[in-house]
Amino acid sequence: MLDKETRARIIALIHKEVVPAIGCTEPMAVALCTAKATEQLGCRPEKIKALLSANILKNAMGVGIPGTGMTGLPIAIALGALIGKSSFQLEVLRDLTPESLEEGKRFIAEDRIDIQLKKGITEKLYIEIIATAGEKQATAVIAKGHTNFIFVQDGRLDDATLRRLLPADAAQAPASDDIALDLKLVYDFATTAPLDEIRFILETRDYNMKAAREAIKGNYGHNLGKTIDRPLSKGILGNSIYSHMISRTAAACDARMGGAMIPVMSNSGSGNQGICATNPVCVFAEENENTEEELIRALTLSHLTAIYIKQSLGRLSALCGCVVASTGSSVGVTYLMGGDYSHCCAAVKNMVANLTGMICDGAKPSCSLKLTSGVSTAILSALLAMEGKCVTSQEGIVDDDIDRSIHNLTAIGADAMCITDELVLNIMTSKGC
């Protein structure tokens, strides 16, 4: 068992990275930053200017905003200013009412919002909101994390202060107080920590499986989860653990991307990653009749593996987050199948060999398709691992060392795919729609 101090630091990291969120985390982070700037201003803004990094723009363009029936940033910004409370963090819009929605629509129609790309920065997660009322101005800036404020003051943020707060050479550096993980540390913690210290991880099941159940009651996004549950799909995919794992994952994503007012437990700033790290593991544990302790440890293993991968990938990248989260769920499922550390390493290598290179083209309803691809690969990777089959270092980017394999994956996503990211954003912003 790990020493108490190490366990405490890992638990603190999980609490930091696994948190509730309503709606897609990128537009909710913009709404949160708007709420903070408005609070600093001390009155209702007359104008709001949003300066955003390319990845924030990409992830916020096509996703539903909960409770509004609308997509994109303008309504998120308007409501952040009108009814947002920064103390609610990523649940910033939970006080939404039909009346405030109509007020938000009027705010947009009056042309009070200006959204632009923030130039001259390398940080991929950057939100700068400038709220103006008469001669008064207030600025709030979020960077590096979806709730991480680096600047809140009256007036504007000047370039010199920004360079001091956000040095270019530290744009992707992890927070200095976070414990640096490797897969062995993740595995040892998840499998040996006293159960009472990690029982809180069951909250991810409570949130994210409830989201899947609620999704079935409505029609959200592309209805992929409901489609997988229909007779025709069962005739093709079967009424199996596999079909249930992908349908419960897709359903929760359908609801979240479709703008349902349903909170989910996120992972590393992404609700979809939280769903993908949770629901496949929960469904497998239930139908495989694993014990509660095994479920707790598997969920911890899944979520912490995703957190570990994100430490070198960064919060936002050109690589789809389902690659990260489904790798976590594959490790969790492998553990539930009776696998040990070597089996978990094999599952990760199998994942790296398959899903590397899946692009992120923004948060949107069709993310549920990508999540099902990730979960399908997670199951196959776990099954192969339990059969003693593993992609070798003679194949592709997989290395004999498991941590180097993971870092090969994240180097491609964080560095090599930057040009891809630029092209994706250009395509998205140049379409006629």
C-alpha positions as CSV (number, residue, x, y, z in Angstrom):
1,M,0.0,0.0,0.0
2,L,1.2,3.5,-0.8
3,D,2.1,5.8,2.1
4,K,-0.6,8.1,3.5
5,E,0.9,11.4,2.0
6,T,1.0,10.0,-1.5
7,R,-2.5,8.7,-1.2
8,A,-3.7,12.1,0.0
9,R,-2.1,13.8,-3.0
10,I,-3.7,11.4,-5.4
11,I,-7.1,11.8,-3.8
12,A,-6.8,15.6,-3.9
13,L,-6.0,15.3,-7.7
14,I,-9.0,13.2,-8.3
15,H,-11.3,15.6,-6.4
16,K,-9.8,18.4,-8.5
17,E,-10.3,16.7,-11.9
18,V,-13.5,14.8,-11.4
19,V,-16.3,17.3,-10.7
20,P,-19.9,17.9,-11.7
21,A,-20.8,19.9,-14.8
22,I,-24.0,20.9,-16.5
23,G,-23.5,21.1,-20.3
24,C,-20.4,21.0,-22.3
25,T,-17.5,22.3,-20.3
26,E,-16.1,24.8,-22.9
27,P,-19.2,27.0,-23.2
28,M,-19.9,26.6,-19.5
29,A,-16.3,27.8,-18.8
30,V,-17.0,30.8,-21.0
31,A,-20.3,31.4,-19.1
32,L,-18.4,31.1,-15.8
33,C,-15.8,33.6,-16.9
34,T,-18.6,35.9,-18.0
35,A,-20.3,35.6,-14.7
36,K,-17.1,36.4,-12.8
37,A,-16.4,39.5,-15.0
38,T,-20.0,40.7,-14.4
39,E,-19.6,40.2,-10.7
40,Q,-16.4,42.2,-10.8
41,L,-18.2,44.9,-12.8
42,G,-20.9,45.1,-10.2
43,C,-23.8,45.7,-12.6
44,R,-25.4,44.4,-15.7
45,P,-23.0,44.7,-18.6
46,E,-24.0,46.8,-21.7
47,K,-21.4,45.1,-23.8
48,I,-19.4,41.8,-23.5
49,K,-16.2,41.0,-25.5
50,A,-14.9,37.4,-25.5
51,L,-11.4,36.7,-26.6
52,L,-10.9,32.9,-26.8
53,S,-8.3,30.4,-27.8
54,A,-8.9,28.4,-31.0
55,N,-9.6,25.2,-29.0
56,I,-12.3,26.9,-26.9
57,L,-13.9,28.2,-30.0
58,K,-13.8,24.8,-31.7
59,N,-15.3,23.0,-28.7
60,A,-18.1,25.5,-28.1
61,M,-19.5,26.2,-31.6
62,G,-21.8,23.3,-32.2
63,V,-22.9,22.1,-28.8
64,G,-26.3,22.5,-27.1
65,I,-26.5,24.8,-24.1
66,P,-28.6,23.1,-21.4
67,G,-32.2,24.3,-21.0
68,T,-32.1,26.7,-23.9
69,G,-32.7,24.7,-27.1
70,M,-29.9,26.7,-28.6
71,T,-26.3,26.0,-29.5
72,G,-23.0,27.9,-29.3
73,L,-21.4,30.7,-27.4
74,P,-23.7,33.7,-27.7
75,I,-26.5,32.3,-25.4
76,A,-23.9,30.9,-23.0
77,I,-22.3,34.4,-22.7
78,A,-25.6,36.2,-22.4
79,L,-26.9,33.9,-19.6
80,G,-23.5,34.0,-17.9
81,A,-23.9,37.8,-17.6
82,L,-27.6,37.8,-16.7
83,I,-28.1,34.9,-14.3
84,G,-24.7,33.2,-13.9
85,K,-23.1,32.7,-10.5
86,S,-19.4,32.0,-10.4
87,S,-19.7,30.1,-7.1
88,F,-21.6,27.4,-9.0
89,Q,-18.4,26.7,-11.0
90,L,-19.3,24.6,-14.1
91,E,-23.0,24.5,-13.0
92,V,-23.0,28.3,-13.5
93,L,-26.3,28.4,-15.3
94,R,-28.3,26.1,-13.0
95,D,-30.7,29.1,-12.1
96,L,-31.9,29.3,-15.7
97,T,-35.7,30.1,-16.0
98,P,-37.9,30.6,-19.1
99,E,-37.9,34.3,-18.3
100,S,-34.1,34.6,-18.1
101,L,-33.8,32.6,-21.4
102,E,-36.0,35.2,-23.2
103,E,-33.9,38.0,-21.6
104,G,-30.8,36.3,-22.9
105,K,-32.2,36.1,-26.4
106,R,-32.9,39.8,-26.3
107,F,-29.4,40.5,-25.1
108,I,-28.1,38.7,-28.2
109,A,-30.5,40.4,-30.6
110,E,-29.4,43.8,-29.3
111,D,-25.9,43.0,-30.6
112,R,-24.2,43.3,-27.2
113,I,-21.7,40.4,-27.6
114,D,-18.5,40.4,-29.6
115,I,-16.6,37.0,-29.9
116,Q,-13.1,36.9,-31.3
117,L,-10.0,34.7,-31.5
118,K,-7.3,35.6,-29.0
119,K,-4.1,36.1,-31.0
120,G,-0.6,35.8,-29.8
121,I,-1.0,33.0,-27.2
122,T,0.0,29.4,-27.2
123,E,-2.2,28.3,-24.3
124,K,-5.0,26.1,-25.7
125,L,-7.5,26.7,-22.9
126,Y,-7.8,30.5,-22.7
127,I,-10.9,32.6,-22.0
128,E,-10.8,36.4,-21.6
129,I,-14.1,38.2,-20.9
130,I,-14.3,42.0,-20.9
131,A,-17.6,43.4,-19.5
132,T,-18.4,47.0,-20.1
133,A,-21.1,49.3,-18.6
134,G,-20.7,53.0,-19.5
135,E,-17.2,54.0,-18.5
136,K,-16.7,51.0,-16.3
137,Q,-14.9,47.9,-17.4
138,A,-14.0,44.6,-15.7
139,T,-11.9,41.7,-17.0
140,A,-11.8,38.0,-16.0
141,V,-9.5,35.4,-17.5
142,I,-9.6,31.6,-17.2
143,A,-6.5,29.6,-18.5
144,K,-5.1,26.1,-18.2
145,G,-8.2,24.7,-16.4
146,H,-11.9,25.2,-17.0
147,T,-12.4,26.9,-13.6
148,N,-8.8,28.3,-13.1
149,F,-9.0,32.1,-12.9
150,I,-5.6,33.8,-13.5
151,F,-6.9,37.4,-13.6
152,V,-10.0,39.2,-12.2
153,Q,-9.8,43.0,-12.0
154,D,-11.4,46.2,-13.0
155,G,-10.2,47.6,-16.3
156,R,-8.4,45.7,-19.1
157,L,-5.6,43.1,-19.1
158,D,-2.5,44.5,-20.8
159,D,0.0,42.4,-22.8
160,A,2.8,42.7,-20.2
161,T,0.6,41.3,-17.4
162,L,-0.6,38.5,-19.7
163,R,3.0,37.5,-20.5
164,R,3.8,37.4,-16.8
165,L,0.7,35.4,-15.9
166,L,1.0,33.0,-18.8
167,P,4.6,32.6,-20.0
168,A,4.7,31.1,-23.5
169,D,7.2,28.4,-22.5
170,A,4.9,27.2,-19.7
171,A,1.7,27.0,-21.7
172,Q,1.3,23.3,-21.4
173,A,3.1,22.7,-18.1
174,P,1.0,20.8,-15.5
175,A,0.2,22.5,-12.2
176,S,3.2,22.3,-10.0
177,D,1.3,21.1,-7.0
178,D,-0.2,18.1,-8.8
179,I,1.4,14.7,-8.2
180,A,3.1,13.4,-11.3
181,L,1.6,10.0,-12.2
182,D,2.7,6.9,-14.0
183,L,0.6,3.8,-14.8
184,K,2.1,1.7,-12.0
185,L,1.4,4.4,-9.4
186,V,-2.2,4.6,-10.8
187,Y,-2.7,0.9,-10.5
188,D,-1.1,0.5,-7.1
189,F,-3.3,3.3,-5.7
190,A,-6.5,2.1,-7.2
191,T,-6.0,-1.5,-6.1
192,T,-4.7,-1.0,-2.6
193,A,-6.0,2.2,-1.2
194,P,-8.3,1.8,1.8
195,L,-11.8,1.5,0.4
196,D,-13.2,4.3,2.6
197,E,-10.7,6.7,1.1
198,I,-11.9,6.1,-2.5
199,R,-15.6,5.3,-2.0
200,F,-16.4,8.8,-3.2
201,I,-15.7,7.7,-6.8
202,L,-19.2,6.0,-6.8
203,E,-20.6,9.6,-7.3
204,T,-19.4,9.2,-10.9
205,R,-21.8,6.3,-11.3
206,D,-24.6,8.1,-9.6
207,Y,-24.3,11.1,-11.9
208,N,-23.4,9.5,-15.2
209,M,-25.6,6.4,-15.2
210,K,-28.5,8.7,-14.2
211,A,-27.7,10.9,-17.2
212,A,-28.0,7.8,-19.4
213,R,-31.4,6.8,-17.9
214,E,-32.7,10.4,-18.2
215,A,-31.6,10.5,-21.8
216,I,-33.9,7.6,-22.7
217,K,-36.9,9.7,-21.6
218,G,-36.2,12.3,-24.3
219,N,-34.9,12.8,-27.8
220,Y,-31.4,14.3,-27.6
221,G,-28.8,14.8,-30.3
222,H,-28.8,11.9,-32.7
223,N,-30.5,9.5,-30.3
224,L,-27.6,7.0,-30.7
225,G,-28.1,5.5,-27.3
226,K,-31.8,4.8,-27.9
227,T,-31.1,3.6,-31.4
228,I,-28.7,0.9,-30.1
229,D,-31.4,-0.2,-27.7
230,R,-34.1,-0.7,-30.4
231,P,-35.1,-4.1,-31.8
232,L,-33.3,-3.7,-35.2
233,S,-30.0,-2.9,-33.4
234,K,-30.4,-5.7,-31.0
235,G,-30.9,-8.0,-34.0
236,I,-27.5,-6.8,-35.3
237,L,-25.5,-6.2,-32.1
238,G,-27.3,-8.5,-29.8
239,N,-28.8,-7.9,-26.3
240,S,-25.4,-8.2,-24.6
241,I,-23.1,-6.6,-22.2
242,Y,-21.3,-5.1,-25.1
243,S,-24.4,-3.4,-26.6
244,H,-25.5,-2.2,-23.1
245,M,-22.0,-0.7,-22.5
246,I,-22.1,1.3,-25.7
247,S,-25.8,2.3,-25.5
248,R,-25.5,3.6,-21.9
249,T,-22.4,5.6,-22.8
250,A,-23.9,7.0,-26.0
251,A,-27.2,7.9,-24.3
252,A,-25.5,10.0,-21.6
253,C,-23.5,11.8,-24.3
254,D,-26.6,12.3,-26.4
255,A,-28.3,14.1,-23.5
256,R,-25.2,16.2,-22.6
257,M,-24.4,17.3,-26.2
258,G,-28.1,17.8,-26.9
259,G,-28.4,20.5,-24.2
260,A,-30.3,18.5,-21.5
261,M,-30.3,20.1,-18.1
262,I,-28.7,17.0,-16.6
263,P,-25.4,17.2,-14.6
264,V,-22.7,14.7,-15.3
265,M,-19.4,14.0,-13.5
266,S,-16.6,15.3,-15.7
267,N,-13.0,14.1,-15.9
268,S,-10.1,16.5,-16.6
269,G,-12.5,19.3,-17.7
270,S,-14.7,17.1,-20.0
271,G,-18.1,15.7,-19.3
272,N,-17.8,13.3,-22.2
273,Q,-14.5,12.0,-20.8
274,G,-16.2,11.6,-17.5
275,I,-19.1,9.6,-19.1
276,C,-16.7,7.5,-21.1
277,A,-14.5,6.7,-18.1
278,T,-17.6,5.7,-16.0
279,N,-20.5,4.1,-17.8
280,P,-18.8,1.2,-19.6
281,V,-17.2,0.2,-16.3
282,C,-20.5,0.4,-14.4
283,V,-22.4,-1.6,-16.9
284,F,-19.8,-4.3,-17.1
285,A,-19.5,-4.5,-13.3
286,E,-23.3,-4.8,-12.9
287,E,-23.8,-7.5,-15.6
288,N,-20.6,-9.4,-14.7
289,E,-21.8,-9.4,-11.1
290,N,-18.6,-7.8,-9.7
291,T,-18.6,-6.7,-6.1
292,E,-19.0,-3.1,-5.0
293,E,-15.3,-3.0,-4.0
294,E,-14.3,-4.2,-7.4
295,L,-16.4,-1.5,-9.0
296,I,-15.0,1.2,-6.7
297,R,-11.4,0.2,-7.6
298,A,-12.2,-0.2,-11.3
299,L,-13.8,3.3,-11.5
300,T,-10.8,4.7,-9.6
301,L,-8.4,3.0,-12.0
302,S,-10.4,4.2,-15.1
303,H,-10.7,7.9,-14.0
304,L,-7.1,8.1,-12.7
305,T,-5.7,6.5,-15.9
306,A,-7.5,9.2,-17.9
307,I,-6.1,11.9,-15.6
308,Y,-2.6,10.5,-16.0
309,I,-2.8,10.6,-19.8
310,K,-4.1,14.2,-19.7
311,Q,-1.1,15.3,-17.6
312,S,1.0,15.1,-20.8
313,L,-1.7,15.6,-23.4
314,G,-3.0,18.9,-22.0
315,R,-6.6,20.0,-21.3
316,L,-7.4,20.6,-24.9
317,S,-5.8,19.1,-28.0
318,A,-6.3,17.9,-31.5
319,L,-6.8,14.4,-30.2
320,C,-10.4,13.4,-29.3
321,G,-10.8,13.0,-25.6
322,C,-12.6,9.7,-26.0
323,V,-9.2,8.2,-26.8
324,V,-8.1,9.1,-23.3
325,A,-11.2,8.2,-21.4
326,S,-11.9,4.9,-23.3
327,T,-8.3,3.9,-22.5
328,G,-9.2,4.4,-18.8
329,S,-12.3,2.4,-19.2
330,S,-10.4,-0.4,-20.9
331,V,-8.1,-0.6,-17.9
332,G,-11.1,-0.6,-15.5
333,V,-12.9,-3.3,-17.5
334,T,-9.7,-5.4,-17.7
335,Y,-9.4,-5.2,-13.9
336,L,-13.1,-6.3,-13.6
337,M,-12.3,-9.3,-15.8
338,G,-9.7,-10.4,-13.3
339,G,-6.7,-8.8,-14.9
340,D,-3.5,-7.8,-13.1
341,Y,-1.1,-5.0,-13.8
342,S,0.4,-6.7,-16.8
343,H,-3.0,-7.2,-18.3
344,C,-3.8,-3.6,-17.8
345,C,-0.6,-2.6,-19.5
346,A,-1.5,-4.8,-22.5
347,A,-4.9,-3.2,-22.7
348,V,-3.4,0.3,-22.8
349,K,-0.9,-0.8,-25.6
350,N,-3.8,-2.3,-27.6
351,M,-5.7,1.0,-27.2
352,V,-2.7,3.1,-28.3
353,A,-2.3,0.9,-31.4
354,N,-5.8,1.5,-32.5
355,L,-7.3,4.9,-31.7
356,T,-4.3,7.2,-32.0
357,G,-5.0,10.0,-34.4
358,M,-8.7,10.3,-33.9
359,I,-9.3,14.1,-34.4
360,C,-11.3,16.4,-32.2
361,D,-13.6,18.5,-34.4
362,G,-15.4,20.2,-31.5
363,A,-18.1,19.3,-29.0
364,K,-21.3,18.4,-30.7
365,P,-24.1,15.8,-30.8
366,S,-22.1,13.4,-33.0
367,C,-19.5,13.0,-30.2
368,S,-21.7,10.1,-29.1
369,L,-20.5,8.2,-32.2
370,K,-16.9,8.7,-31.2
371,L,-17.6,7.6,-27.7
372,T,-19.1,4.3,-29.0
373,S,-16.0,3.8,-31.1
374,G,-13.8,4.3,-28.0
375,V,-15.8,2.0,-25.9
376,S,-15.9,-0.7,-28.6
377,T,-12.1,-0.5,-28.8
378,A,-11.9,-0.6,-25.0
379,I,-13.8,-3.8,-24.8
380,L,-11.7,-5.5,-27.6
381,S,-8.5,-4.3,-26.0
382,A,-9.5,-5.7,-22.7
383,L,-10.5,-9.1,-24.2
384,L,-7.2,-9.3,-26.1
385,A,-5.2,-8.5,-23.0
386,M,-7.0,-11.2,-21.0
387,E,-6.1,-13.6,-23.7
388,G,-2.4,-12.7,-23.3
389,K,-2.4,-10.8,-26.6
390,C,-0.7,-7.4,-26.8
391,V,0.5,-5.2,-29.6
392,T,4.3,-5.3,-29.5
393,S,7.0,-2.6,-29.7
394,Q,7.7,-3.8,-33.3
395,E,4.3,-2.3,-34.3
396,G,3.7,1.4,-34.8
397,I,4.2,3.8,-31.9
398,V,3.8,1.1,-29.1
399,D,6.9,0.8,-26.9
400,D,7.9,-2.0,-24.5
401,D,7.7,0.6,-21.7
402,I,4.0,1.3,-21.0
403,D,4.6,5.0,-19.9
404,R,6.6,5.7,-23.1
405,S,3.8,4.2,-25.1
406,I,1.4,6.6,-23.4
407,H,3.7,9.6,-24.0
408,N,4.1,8.6,-27.6
409,L,0.3,8.9,-27.9
410,T,0.2,12.3,-26.1
411,A,3.1,13.7,-28.1
412,I,1.2,13.1,-31.3
413,G,-1.9,14.6,-29.9
414,A,-0.3,17.6,-28.2
415,D,2.4,18.5,-30.7
416,A,2.3,16.7,-34.0
417,M,-1.4,17.3,-34.6
418,C,-1.2,21.1,-34.1
419,I,-1.5,21.7,-37.9
420,T,-4.4,19.4,-38.0
421,D,-6.1,21.4,-35.2
422,E,-5.6,24.6,-37.2
423,L,-7.1,23.1,-40.4
424,V,-10.1,21.6,-38.5
425,L,-10.9,25.0,-37.0
426,N,-10.5,26.7,-40.4
427,I,-12.9,24.2,-42.0
428,M,-15.4,24.6,-39.2
429,T,-15.4,28.4,-39.4
430,S,-15.5,28.5,-43.2
431,K,-18.6,26.4,-43.7
432,G,-21.7,28.1,-45.2
433,C,-23.7,27.2,-42.1
